[in-house]
């Protein structure tokens, strides 16, 4: 196997290569004056299985185009098989027609990726509906068990309460609680925050469901985007007299006011997977603990 990577995922690709014991092949990405990209795979991939690593960070559309062109370039350089690896898959939340005439963007992006690659591998995709749009070539692996082990190691001998920040995250939180128990945490409780929205990325109210007084709470979600949901949930837990509030998520999207909100929310720790590159502002978060997840992808690629 050989690995090629987009510009934003070079360090992540080296971690993956080390976990797999294989090499990273150089690829060049040139931008023309009109914004078009030209991509060339420089190294020898003749007859090889190639993992093309893409990024779902800003600028999203540049990065999507980059991985599509990386896949095509690898095939033209003689690769026998190309797997598109997009740890954080953008547009996965737009998985249904909310109003008549609304584009189902997850279907469009999933269809393009499925057509471009022999396989498509992502991590903790937002919904089963979004995964279905990748077809039989698509697979989503989970970093939540790894995050749970990391949390267990970081908070030893504490009774923990796993909290879903909204109803849609309950199944994910239950799986995380199970992984904590498997990692040796003896006391694991569950709670949920009932969230109400008035519009996208804006939480109108958050009501705690469950008893968290004196508990060390860990909010669990697939991603932290603007952090509105997470911080509203943290407020509810603190109002419920939680002993401490932490958070764990696979994808650190951290859009707009996210970092500022997290800084003021009183989190003890925030565990984030490294599926997306983090900016300097995010790295300044004292509570932040970055969890490398390339090993999970390596295991999936080895089959």
SETI-672589 format. One line per field, with one value per residue (C-alpha): x negated, y negated, z negated; residue number from 1. Coordinates in nm, 3 decimals. Example, Ala and Ser with C-alpha at 12.3 -4.5 7.8 and 13.67 -1.06 7.14 Angstrom:
// SETI-672589
u	[-1.230:-1.367]
v	[0.450:0.106]
w	[-0.780:-0.714]
pos	[1:2]
***
This chain:
// SETI-672589
u	[0.000:-0.104:0.040:0.093:0.236:0.381:0.185:0.368:0.328:-0.044:-0.121:0.185:0.077:-0.266:-0.101:0.112:-0.192:-0.377:-0.082:-0.062:-0.435:-0.417:-0.537:-0.391:-0.411:-0.469:-0.193:-0.203:0.094:0.079:0.338:0.397:0.485:0.856:0.863:0.850:0.629:0.378:0.273:-0.005:-0.113:-0.493:-0.592:-0.565:-0.229:-0.217:-0.006:0.031:0.331:0.329:0.500:0.573:0.617:0.854:0.955:1.300:1.178:1.210:1.195:1.422:1.473:1.103:1.030:1.310:1.182:0.827:0.906:1.107:0.812:0.567:0.768:0.773:0.402:0.317:0.516:0.343:0.008:0.096:0.253:0.446:0.694:0.757:0.933:1.050:0.998:1.187:1.176:1.430:1.686:1.836:2.205:2.297:2.544:2.747:2.886:3.256:3.492:3.591:3.826:3.950:3.686:3.394:3.083:2.982:2.616:2.495:2.636:2.453:2.117:2.149:2.236:1.938:1.694:1.840:1.797:1.440:1.294:1.291:1.360:1.445:1.349:1.460:1.487:1.791:2.013:2.298:2.581:2.660:2.849:2.531:2.339:2.593:2.523:2.169:2.318:2.150:1.809:1.852:1.747:1.742:1.517:1.542:1.284:1.523:1.374:1.030:1.163:1.331:1.005:0.829:1.094:1.071:0.694:0.725:0.991:0.895:1.095:1.375:1.740:1.836:2.166:2.183:2.415:2.577:2.596:2.921:3.161:2.993:2.667:2.815:2.713:2.360:2.344:2.468:2.195:1.938:2.060:2.020:1.667:1.583:1.702:1.493:1.195:1.235:1.448:1.664:1.924:2.081:2.413:2.611:2.794:2.922:2.981:3.304:3.219:3.452:3.340:3.499:3.255:2.937:2.634:2.845:2.977:3.295:3.311:3.145:3.313:3.131:3.284:3.125:2.944:2.587:2.531:2.176:2.099:1.801:1.982:1.849:2.051:2.011:2.080:1.946:1.833:1.798:1.897:1.994:2.005:2.349:2.509:2.215:2.187:2.563:2.546:2.248:2.449:2.734:2.494:2.334:2.679:2.747:2.448:2.216:1.878:1.701:1.788:1.570:1.635:1.524:1.579:1.417:1.424:1.313:1.485:1.470:1.647:1.700:1.735:1.658:1.321:1.437:1.745:1.541:1.297:1.579:1.776:1.576:1.478:1.224:1.105:1.199:1.083:1.083:0.976:0.728:0.946:0.923:0.624:0.658:0.566:0.353:0.659:0.790:0.449:0.453:0.745:0.605:0.863:0.785:0.640:0.584:0.623:0.447:0.688:0.487:0.435:0.809:0.804:0.493:0.670:0.964:0.738:0.555:0.896]
v	[0.000:-0.359:-0.684:-1.019:-1.316:-1.659:-1.960:-1.996:-1.628:-1.569:-1.518:-1.296:-1.090:-1.035:-0.905:-0.670:-0.550:-0.477:-0.277:-0.082:-0.047:-0.187:-0.490:-0.831:-0.919:-1.283:-1.470:-1.827:-2.061:-2.372:-2.650:-2.843:-3.212:-3.134:-2.908:-2.573:-2.300:-2.085:-1.769:-1.525:-1.211:-1.210:-0.873:-0.517:-0.358:-0.114:0.187:0.062:0.005:-0.367:-0.548:-0.906:-1.120:-1.415:-1.694:-1.825:-2.155:-2.504:-2.575:-2.273:-2.285:-2.319:-2.018:-1.811:-1.888:-1.810:-1.456:-1.382:-1.489:-1.297:-0.981:-1.033:-1.116:-0.797:-0.587:-0.753:-0.680:-0.310:-0.237:0.089:-0.035:-0.372:-0.420:-0.771:-0.840:-1.147:-1.128:-1.409:-1.397:-1.741:-1.779:-1.462:-1.659:-1.758:-1.406:-1.474:-1.709:-1.945:-2.145:-2.065:-2.163:-2.151:-1.980:-1.664:-1.761:-1.443:-1.244:-1.458:-1.450:-1.081:-0.995:-1.185:-1.018:-0.672:-0.724:-0.849:-0.578:-0.201:-0.244:-0.543:-0.539:-0.797:-0.822:-0.859:-0.980:-1.195:-0.959:-0.622:-0.805:-0.988:-0.660:-0.499:-0.770:-0.633:-0.304:0.036:-0.127:-0.337:-0.252:-0.453:-0.347:-0.483:-0.655:-0.663:-0.349:-0.510:-0.834:-0.638:-0.462:-0.798:-0.948:-0.647:-0.691:-1.066:-1.045:-0.736:-0.629:-0.877:-0.782:-0.919:-1.033:-1.022:-1.293:-1.321:-1.692:-1.629:-1.343:-1.265:-1.188:-0.937:-0.622:-0.758:-0.839:-0.490:-0.334:-0.559:-0.453:-0.090:-0.159:-0.326:-0.016:0.202:-0.023:0.052:-0.237:-0.078:-0.351:-0.494:-0.678:-0.835:-1.165:-1.374:-1.740:-1.809:-2.078:-2.308:-2.508:-2.808:-2.805:-2.625:-2.669:-2.848:-2.676:-2.828:-2.617:-2.319:-2.113:-1.850:-1.501:-1.296:-1.345:-1.477:-1.628:-1.549:-1.357:-1.400:-1.453:-1.391:-1.531:-1.310:-1.396:-1.319:-1.678:-2.022:-2.280:-2.623:-2.471:-2.625:-2.289:-2.175:-2.493:-2.512:-2.153:-2.240:-2.526:-2.285:-2.039:-2.308:-2.428:-2.065:-2.076:-1.847:-1.805:-1.870:-1.896:-1.767:-1.687:-1.431:-1.449:-1.293:-1.596:-1.944:-2.156:-2.462:-2.711:-3.079:-3.151:-2.792:-2.847:-3.162:-2.978:-2.680:-2.906:-3.057:-2.738:-2.600:-2.264:-2.067:-1.880:-1.862:-1.554:-1.591:-1.353:-1.489:-1.428:-1.800:-2.033:-2.271:-2.639:-2.829:-2.968:-2.617:-2.499:-2.774:-2.604:-2.489:-2.214:-2.067:-1.718:-1.605:-1.231:-1.087:-0.858:-0.744:-0.403:-0.336:-0.403:-0.189:0.106:0.061:0.036:0.353:0.524]
w	[0.000:0.067:-0.065:0.104:-0.080:-0.030:-0.149:-0.481:-0.577:-0.531:-0.901:-0.944:-0.641:-0.796:-1.113:-0.904:-0.706:-1.029:-1.162:-0.836:-0.784:-0.432:-0.239:-0.156:0.212:0.302:0.480:0.606:0.604:0.818:0.819:1.139:1.146:1.194:0.886:1.065:0.916:1.100:0.916:1.000:0.813:0.843:0.698:0.824:0.741:1.033:0.935:0.576:0.354:0.278:-0.010:0.094:-0.218:-0.197:-0.431:-0.519:-0.664:-0.519:-0.232:-0.199:0.176:0.253:0.035:0.189:0.537:0.425:0.309:0.623:0.836:0.615:0.678:1.053:1.060:0.867:1.114:1.410:1.243:1.252:0.911:0.910:0.651:0.486:0.154:0.072:-0.300:-0.426:-0.808:-0.845:-0.564:-0.493:-0.400:-0.593:-0.807:-0.498:-0.466:-0.400:-0.220:-0.503:-0.279:0.074:0.326:0.081:0.213:0.027:0.032:-0.142:0.150:0.406:0.227:0.142:0.500:0.641:0.398:0.461:0.836:0.800:0.574:0.544:0.171:-0.050:-0.417:-0.670:-1.050:-1.273:-0.992:-1.117:-1.022:-0.869:-0.595:-0.492:-0.492:-0.259:-0.002:0.032:0.148:0.111:0.147:-0.165:-0.520:-0.842:-1.129:-1.481:-1.698:-1.997:-2.162:-2.139:-2.285:-2.564:-2.655:-2.655:-2.883:-3.116:-3.140:-3.193:-3.464:-3.666:-3.970:-3.904:-3.867:-3.528:-3.379:-2.999:-2.869:-2.526:-2.435:-2.245:-2.173:-1.840:-2.020:-2.265:-2.077:-2.042:-2.413:-2.504:-2.287:-2.455:-2.800:-2.697:-2.577:-2.910:-3.097:-2.864:-2.943:-3.314:-3.444:-3.712:-3.766:-3.451:-3.459:-3.173:-3.121:-2.832:-2.753:-2.566:-2.310:-2.122:-1.817:-1.651:-1.359:-1.246:-1.476:-1.738:-2.051:-2.198:-2.515:-2.686:-2.958:-3.162:-3.174:-3.452:-3.782:-3.758:-4.103:-4.221:-3.898:-3.668:-3.339:-2.988:-2.698:-2.392:-2.028:-1.683:-1.626:-1.776:-1.516:-1.654:-2.006:-2.073:-2.154:-2.365:-2.569:-2.629:-2.754:-2.977:-3.129:-3.205:-3.371:-3.581:-3.687:-3.783:-4.024:-3.826:-3.996:-3.665:-3.296:-3.013:-2.648:-2.392:-2.015:-1.711:-1.479:-1.582:-1.317:-1.546:-1.322:-1.393:-1.767:-1.877:-2.045:-2.224:-2.351:-2.469:-2.652:-2.855:-2.923:-3.215:-3.063:-3.264:-2.955:-2.589:-2.400:-2.021:-1.750:-1.495:-1.190:-1.108:-1.138:-1.433:-1.414:-1.662:-1.841:-1.909:-2.027:-2.289:-2.468:-2.802:-2.833:-2.490:-2.454:-2.093:-2.033:-1.724:-1.538:-1.234:-1.396:-1.377:-1.002:-0.961:-1.119:-0.881:-0.575:-0.673:-0.670]
pos	[1:2:3:4:5:6:7:8:9:10:11:12:13:14:15:16:17:18:19:20:21:22:23:24:25:26:27:28:29:30:31:32:33:34:35:36:37:38:39:40:41:42:43:44:45:46:47:48:49:50:51:52:53:54:55:56:57:58:59:60:61:62:63:64:65:66:67:68:69:70:71:72:73:74:75:76:77:78:79:80:81:82:83:84:85:86:87:88:89:90:91:92:93:94:95:96:97:98:99:100:101:102:103:104:105:106:107:108:109:110:111:112:113:114:115:116:117:118:119:120:121:122:123:124:125:126:127:128:129:130:131:132:133:134:135:136:137:138:139:140:141:142:143:144:145:146:147:148:149:150:151:152:153:154:155:156:157:158:159:160:161:162:163:164:165:166:167:168:169:170:171:172:173:174:175:176:177:178:179:180:181:182:183:184:185:186:187:188:189:190:191:192:193:194:195:196:197:198:199:200:201:202:203:204:205:206:207:208:209:210:211:212:213:214:215:216:217:218:219:220:221:222:223:224:225:226:227:228:229:230:231:232:233:234:235:236:237:238:239:240:241:242:243:244:245:246:247:248:249:250:251:252:253:254:255:256:257:258:259:260:261:262:263:264:265:266:267:268:269:270:271:272:273:274:275:276:277:278:279:280:281:282:283:284:285:286:287:288:289:290:291:292:293:294:295:296:297:298:299:300:301:302:303]
***
